[in-house]
Amino acid sequence: MREIIFDTETTGFDPKTGDRLVEIGCIELVDRRETGQSFHAYFNPERDMPAAAEAVHGLSIQFLSDKPLFAARVDELLEFLGDAPLIAHNAVFDFGFVNAELARAGRPALDMARMCCTVQMARKLHPGAKHSLDALCTRYGIDRSHRVKHGALLDAELLAHLYIEMTGGRQIGLGLATSPAAVPVAATAAAAPRIGARPFREPRPHVASAAELARHAEFVAGLNQPLWLDTV
């Protein structure tokens, strides 16, 4: 199964008030394994960069000023996404910004049915705990020491590791079970011990001796109205 882990960086919190997408990073998984394929792009937001947003991701308007517009790379992005499920941390936020940019580019919105949110997964797995990406990486032992600031591709890579752990770890899809049809009949027969070759053992007695029965009766007699006896 092919899945895409993705993350975005933006100029703020709400595309409806003019905030724009400035970075997207996508990681491809097949059968819960990273394939090494990714998509990463910076975009010119055609507006200023609030200081609060720049403090989070470090992307200045000077850096983004010569980057392409979202519409210039939308075909590459959609081709990479394909029809795979899309996993993001606080996915409603990321879907909202991507769909706003798709609308500006005259493209259909991403179907919300494709969305998988790791924050919602974490709330079910760890109710009452912290569900930030940093907190969950700490919980699952994922190294994030190189994460100085937020970055879409870096955060997508961390989220890919986290998603794999949250959905069963590396044990999923390893194919360790051998199909019965793949085991040669001769090998099966050789591995099975022959009944006639086993040494004969006398059956072990499992019936209580007369002395044991007597001790049990003496013990029961000392009980104060045991429930299993008729005391009426």
N, C-alpha and C positions, 0 to 999 in steps of 0.2 A: 504494500500500500504506500502510495506517495503522499507526503504531507509537506506543507511549507510552514516553517516558523518565521515570523517576521516581527520587526519593530520599527517604529518611526520616531523622528524628532521633529518638533514643530516650533512655531513662534509663540505659541500660547496654548490655551486650553479649549478653545471653542471655534471651530471653523465658521460657525454662523455669524460670528462677530468680526470676521476678517482675518483670523489666524490662518496660517498656511503651513503646509508640509515642506520641510527643508531637507529631510534625509529619510531614506528607507533602506533597510537591510533584510535580506531574505536568505534562509538556509533550507536546503532540500533534504528531507529524510525519506528513505525508502525502507519499509519494514522496521521502523524505529532506529535506523542507522543513518548517520550523516554520509552523504555520497561525495562530499567535496564540492558540489555545485552550489553556487550562490549568486545572488543579484544584489548590487549595492549602488546607490546613486545619491548625489547631492542635488538640490534644486534651488534655483533662484526664486525667492518668495515674492519678488516684486513689491516689497514693502520693507519697513525698518525691522530691526531685531530688538525686542525689549531686553533690557539689561537682565531681568530675572530669568528669562529663557536662555540667554547666552551664558549665564552663570551655571546653568544645569548642563548644557551640552557643549559649550565652548565654541559654537559656530557663529562667527560674526558676519555682519552683512558685507564687510569687505571681502571675506573669504568666499561668500556665496554669490557675489555680484557677477562673476564670470561663469557660473555654473548654468547648465541648461534649464529651461523651463520644464515643468512636469510633462507637458504635452509633447515635448520633444523625445521623451523616452517611454511614453506610456505603452507603446506597442511592445517594446522589449520586456517591460514589467509584466504585462498581461500574458505574454507568451511564456514567461518563466512561471507565473502562477498557475497557468493552465486551469484545470478544473479540480485541483487538489483541495482538501480541507486546509483551512488557514488558521494557524495557532498563534495567539499573541497574549501578552500579559496585559490585563485590562483591555480586552480586545475591542470592546465597544468604542473606546477612545480611538484606537488605531483605525478601525473600520470607518469611523466617522470622518476622519481626515482623508483617508484614501478615497472614499466615495465622494467627498466634496471636490477633490481634485479631478476625479473621473468625470464628474458633472461639468466642471469648467472645460474639460477637454472634449466634451460631447460624447462621452462613452457611458455605457450602462454601469450602474452601481454593482458592486460585489454583492452576491446573495448572502444575506445574514445567516442563512441555513448552513453555510460553509464555515461559520465561525466557531472556534473552540477557544475558550478563555481560561488560561491557567490560574487566574485569580479565583475564579469560581471553583475550579478543581481544588485549589488549595483550601478554600473555605470549607469544603466538604471533608477533605482529608484531615485538616488540622483546625477545627473550629476554635475560635478564641485566640489563636496565635497570630503573629504578624505575617502578612502575606505579600510584603514587598519583595522585589526580585532579590535584593541583598539579603533579606532575612531568610528567604527560602534557599538561596545558595548556601548560606551558613548551615541551615538545618540538614541539607543533603550532602554537605561536605564538598561543594563545588568551589574550586579556587576562583576567586574574583579579585585577587590582589592587583591585577593589572587594570582594573576598572577605576580610573581616577575620575573621569566624567562619563556621563551618559553618551552612548554612541549607538546608532541603530544596528550596525552589523555586529559590533561587540556584544550588545545586549541580546541580539538574536542568537548568537553562538552560545551565550550563557543559558538562555532560555531553552535552546535545543537540548543541552545537557540536563537541565532541570526537568523538562517535559519527559525525557526518556526515563529518568529516575521516578518521576511521579506516576508513570504508567507501567511500572514493573521492572525498570532497570534494564541492564544489558541481557537479562535472561530471555526477554521476549525475542522470538524469531531466530534463536540460535540453531534450531534444527537438530538438537541433540538426540531426539527420539528417532529410532531406526524403524523404518517400515517393516512389518512382519514379512512382506514379500521379498525384502532385500536380504533376509537371513537365509543362507543355504540350508536345505533340509538336512544335509549330511552334517553340517556344523551343529545344528540343533540336536541331532541324535547323539553326536559325540559328546556334547556338553551334558546331556541328561544321564544321570547314573543308572546303571542297570539294576533292576530290582533283585535279581538273583545274586548279585555280587555283594549285597549288604549283609553284614553279620546278623544272625538271629539274636534278638533280645527278648527275654521273658517279660511279659507285661507287668508293669508296676502296680502294686495293690493300691487302690484308692478308697477302699471301704474302711470306716473307722473300726478299731479293735474294740473288744468288749470293755477293756479298761478305759478307753477314751469315751465310750458311750456312758459309762458309769460316772465319770468325772463331769461330763456335760449335764447329765441329769441332776447331779448334786448342785451344780452351779445354777441351773434354772430354778431349782427348788428354793434357792435363797433370794430370788428376785421378788420385789414387791409388786404384785398384781401386774405381771407382764401383759401387754396389750393383745398378744396373740393367743392368750388362753381365755377360756370362758370363765369369768369370775362371778357370774350371777348365781 
